[in-house]
């Protein structure tokens, strides 16, 4: 199966698209191509992320990355988001991006890490 097929299969199976009421919200924009992502995190009283949804527009790579990272961070503490790595994001998408597409992946990381900048 080609990288395009792998990516499109994951794109067609996105499950974290949507919004959550009363959620912690963060956003980021990829100024290179215009990808826009907003994450909605349901964080429990103990600081554990209980649910995540995202909305936005962008290429399949940015959308799949947002979905895969949403799944990955459920069950983690909110203060752990600053430890997310590029490798965490790539592991979930199942393809190795070319250098020109790195920003498509890092847009999700930028948004999520922004929640811990002052914490």
C-alpha positions as CSV (number, residue, x, y, z in Angstrom):
1,X,0.0,0.0,0.0
2,X,1.4,3.4,-0.9
3,X,1.9,6.3,1.5
4,X,-1.0,8.1,-0.2
5,X,-3.3,5.1,0.3
6,X,-2.3,4.8,4.0
7,X,-2.9,8.5,4.5
8,X,-6.2,8.5,2.7
9,X,-7.5,5.5,4.6
10,X,-6.7,7.3,7.9
11,X,-8.3,10.5,6.5
12,X,-11.5,8.7,5.7
13,X,-11.6,7.1,9.2
14,X,-11.1,10.3,11.2
15,X,-13.0,10.0,14.5
16,X,-12.1,13.1,16.6
17,X,-13.5,15.7,14.3
18,X,-16.0,18.0,16.0
19,X,-16.3,20.3,19.0
20,X,-16.8,19.9,22.7
21,X,-18.8,22.3,24.9
22,X,-17.1,23.8,28.0
23,X,-13.7,22.6,26.7
24,X,-10.2,24.0,26.9
25,X,-9.5,25.4,23.4
26,X,-6.3,26.0,21.5
27,X,-5.6,26.8,17.9
28,X,-2.8,27.2,15.4
29,X,-2.4,28.3,11.8
30,X,0.2,27.1,9.3
31,X,1.0,30.3,7.5
32,X,2.8,28.5,4.7
33,X,-0.3,26.7,3.3
34,X,-3.2,27.9,5.4
35,X,-4.0,24.9,7.5
36,X,-6.1,26.0,10.5
37,X,-6.7,23.7,13.4
38,X,-8.6,24.2,16.7
39,X,-8.6,21.6,19.4
40,X,-11.2,21.1,22.1
41,X,-10.0,19.3,25.2
42,X,-12.2,17.9,28.0
43,X,-9.9,17.9,31.0
44,X,-11.0,16.3,34.3
45,X,-10.4,17.7,37.7
46,X,-7.2,15.8,38.1
47,X,-5.8,17.3,35.0
48,X,-6.2,14.2,32.8
49,X,-7.5,14.7,29.3
50,X,-10.7,12.7,29.0
51,X,-11.8,13.6,25.5
52,X,-10.5,15.6,22.5
53,X,-12.1,16.9,19.3
54,X,-10.7,19.1,16.6
55,X,-12.0,21.3,13.8
56,X,-10.4,23.1,11.0
57,X,-9.3,23.0,7.4
58,X,-6.2,21.8,5.7
59,X,-4.6,19.0,3.8
60,X,-5.1,15.3,4.6
61,X,-1.8,15.2,6.4
62,X,-2.7,18.0,8.8
63,X,-6.1,16.5,9.5
64,X,-4.8,13.0,10.0
65,X,-2.1,14.3,12.3
66,X,-4.7,16.2,14.4
67,X,-6.8,13.1,14.7
68,X,-4.0,10.8,15.6
69,X,-2.6,13.2,18.2
70,X,-6.1,13.6,19.6
71,X,-6.2,9.9,20.2
72,X,-2.7,9.8,21.6
73,X,-3.2,12.5,24.3
74,X,-6.4,11.1,25.8
75,X,-5.5,9.8,29.2
76,X,-2.5,12.0,29.5
77,X,-2.2,14.9,32.0
78,X,-2.6,18.4,30.4
79,X,0.9,19.4,31.6
80,X,2.4,16.6,29.6
81,X,1.5,18.3,26.3
82,X,4.7,20.3,26.3
83,X,6.6,17.0,26.0
84,X,4.9,16.0,22.7
85,X,7.4,15.5,19.9
86,X,7.5,15.4,16.2
87,X,8.1,11.7,16.5
88,X,4.9,11.3,18.5
89,X,3.0,12.9,15.7
90,X,4.6,11.0,12.9
91,X,4.2,7.6,14.7
92,X,0.5,8.0,14.5
93,X,0.1,9.0,10.8
94,X,1.9,5.9,9.4
95,X,3.9,7.8,6.7
96,X,7.2,9.7,6.8
97,X,6.6,13.2,5.5
98,X,8.8,14.9,3.0
99,X,10.5,18.1,4.4
100,X,8.1,20.4,2.5
101,X,5.2,18.9,4.5
102,X,6.7,19.1,8.0
103,X,4.6,22.2,8.9
104,X,1.5,20.2,8.1
105,X,2.4,18.0,11.1
106,X,3.8,20.6,13.4
107,X,0.6,22.8,13.3
108,X,-1.1,20.3,15.6
109,X,1.9,20.2,17.9
110,X,2.1,24.0,18.1
111,X,-1.6,24.3,19.0
112,X,-1.4,21.6,21.8
113,X,1.8,22.8,23.2
114,X,0.4,26.4,23.5
115,X,-1.8,25.2,26.3
116,X,1.2,24.7,28.6
117,X,3.3,27.7,27.7
118,X,2.5,29.5,31.0
119,X,2.1,26.4,33.1
